[in-house]
Amino acid sequence: MRISTNQIFNMSLGNLNSAMSRMAEASMRNSAQKRVLLPSDDPAAMGGIINCRSFGLETKQYIKNIKTATSWLSLADGVLQQTSTDIGRIKTLAEQAATGTLTAEQRRSIGQNLRGIMGNLLNKSNTEFGGKSIFAGHKLDTNAYDLTLSATTTDPALPAGSVVAVKGASESSVDVRFTSGGTVGTDTITYKYSSDGGKTWKNGTLNPGDTELNLGPATVEMKNGTAVTEFTDAGGTRLIVRPALEYKGDDNDDLNVIRYGDTQVDTAADGKFHSDVLVRIDKNGDVNTPPITYSYSLDNGASWVHSNVSADTRLEVPGGSLTLSSGAGNTFSKGDQFVIRPNTADLRLDISQSRSIRVNNIGKDIFGGIYTKPGAANPTPSPDDKNSNLFETLGRLIGFVETNDKNGIGNCVAELKKVHEHVEMHAAEIGARMNRAASAEKLAEIRKDNNTALISRLEDGDLGELLSELNQSKLIYEAVARSSRMISEMSILSYI
């Protein structure tokens, strides 16, 4: 085979570049102390390194989420610990106010102390973390509670819902006593009210067609058709307008069902759902003649669980059920869909690939107060159990103390013990979430360390081997450089 001088020069130059490239790569590996810098160095190891780095980024985010969750929960835990102390002070003041030897003026002084504690509790319930309310459910950018007015009745015969709304403001509780009976909105009804614990009284009249009691700076709207009776020592209709704290956040209480299609059947959902559940009718039918064939989806329709058959009108799905009943119509068609949509007030952070933790809280479930439910026009106590509603118990207590009602004060003293237990139960639940977060953080740190060690095993190089490789590549380069110089000096003129 004939080889030209030009070919020899090109081959020499290629060998020189190749040797220089190997020496440069060896130098970079030695400088970085890494065995693998490029996929070509070790394709299998590089695949493992990429997976480990991705896992490391995920773990880093989980640790960040856990630390954020711990901060939220620690703040909430501290607030509830302080609230527990405040409840102890409230019980002490309530027991003092229940003492029969105290005068009305002394009780009014205790009432002012209780108002101060209510103000402190209002501030605590509106605690924020990073500008986000921690007790308002999912409404992070609003205060959890506002100060307002509500009314307590001492008349057991007065139907629930008789007081529609209380508006305005008052620096002290207002004692309202009806001086004649009748039907609100129909009869002329007289009443008197006092804002100073019964020292002085003012008179008022509720005329036919009128449903609002005028109490100076405050008003009370009564339900039209409510029957009231004259208040005497033996009993009758009496109202106490007193302070209240209204929850302005959202809740996890209700389930909404959204209907798609022409069907006019009524629907009702029951159960506990964390996300939307889609239900699709698979065969035409009538609610009066089951069975009903249906499918459901837990991922917004991306996949469906088919061939479900209900022997009645209750369609079972994970987490609960959807019940169909006769409404404006009885029939449904194939393809009709229903979406079970829960009220989701939870803010959750992922702490692992399969676990998340709730960091916020629903204030009304802890502190109580009054709350306007979705679709309702006016607020009502929530929860309605007196033994679980701290803010309403405190509000009623202030009203009874400032109007010198010893019986009402005694009832509130009995409630406070149960209310205290309720708050402590929620404090324990928050503590349990903190423990889960701490456990998850320890596990994430272990995974992070293990992952770092695995990456090191895959890509880190042995110093001796790296130096040997660098020296070897250097010697090769020098040898190639000498031979290239010799080749470059070759010329036909040297033999002439």
C-alpha positions, 0 to 999 in steps of 0.5 A: 500500500502506498502512503504519501507524506501528506497522510503521514503528517495527518496521522501524526497530527491526529495522534497528537490531538488524541493524546492531548485530549486524553491528557486534558480529560485526565487533568479535569478528572484529577482537578475535580477528583471525579471518576465520572464527568461525562456519560462516555466515562461510564454510561451505567454509572452516569445513569445512576448519578443522574437518578441520585441527583434527581432524588437528592433534589426531591429530598431537599424539597421535602426537607424544606417542606418539613421545616416549613410545616414544623414552623407553622405547627410550632406556632399553632402549638404555642398559640394553643398553649397560651390559649390554655393558660387564658382559659384558666384565667377565664375560669378563675374570673368566672368562679369569682363572678359566680360568688353570691356576695359580689355586687353588680358593679364588681361583676361589671369590672370582671366583665371588663377583664374578660373582654380584655382576654377576649381581645387577646384571644382574638389576636391569637386566633388571627396569628400569621406565619409569613403573612399567612393566617394559620387558623383561617383554613384555606383563606390564608390572606384574611383574618380568621376572626372578626369582633362582632355582636350576637345575642343570648336568650334566657327564654327556653321557649323562644324557638331557635333562629328567632334572632336573625341578626345583630348589628352595630356596636356596643362597649358593654352588654345590653340587657333587653326585656320584653314588657309585653307579649305578642307576635313579631311583625304582627302585634305592637310589642314593647320592650326595655333595655339597659347598657349599664347592668340595669342601673338605667333603662330605656323603652322601645316599641316594636310596631306591626310590620317591624322586626328590628329592635332599636337598642341605640348603637346596636340593633337586633332583627327578630324573625317575623312571626316569632312569639315573645312573652312579657318578662317577669321574675317567673320568666319570659322573653329576654335577650342579652346582646354581647360580644362575639367572635365571627369566623371568616375562614372556610371549612371542611364541613359540606359536600357539593354535587355538580351535575352535568347532563339533562337529568333533573334528579336530586343528589346528595353526597355523604362521606369524607373526600379529599378531592373531587370524585366523578361519577358517570352513568353507564346505562339509561335508567330511572331512580324508581327502578334500580339497579344503576350501572355507573363508573367513577374516577378519582383523577378528574376523568383520566381513568375510570373504574367501570362496571359498578352496579348499585341495587338501590339509588346509593352509588358507592365510591371511595370515601363515601357515596352519591345518592340519587332521588326523584326531583324535577325528573326521575330519569337519567341517561347514559353519559350523565355525570356528577362531581362530588366536590368537598370543601377543602380548607386544608393546606398540605405540604408533601413530606415524602413521595407518598405522604403529606402533612396539613399545616394550617387549621380551621379556627372554628373547629378549635375556638368556635365562635359564630360562622356563616355557612356557605349558602346561609344568610346569617351566622350561627354558633359553630360548633353548636355544641356549647362544650366545644365552643370557647368563643361563644362560651366566653361571649355568653359569660361576658353577657351574663357577668355584665348583666349580673345574671348569676345563673347564667354565670354558673352555667358558663363555669360548668361549660368552661371545663369541657371547652378547655378539654376540647382545646387541649384535644386539638393541641394534642392533635397539632402535637401529633402532626409535629411529631410526624413532621419530626419523624419525617425530617429524620428519615429524609436526612438519612435518605439524603446522607445515603444518597450523597454517599451513593453518588460519591461511590458512583462518581468519586475517583481514587486519588492514586488512580487519577494521578497515575492516569494523568502521568500515563496520559502525559507520557503518552502525549510526550511520546506522540509529540516527539514522534510527531516532531521527527515526522515533521522534520522528514523531507526529500530534500534531506536526501539530495 
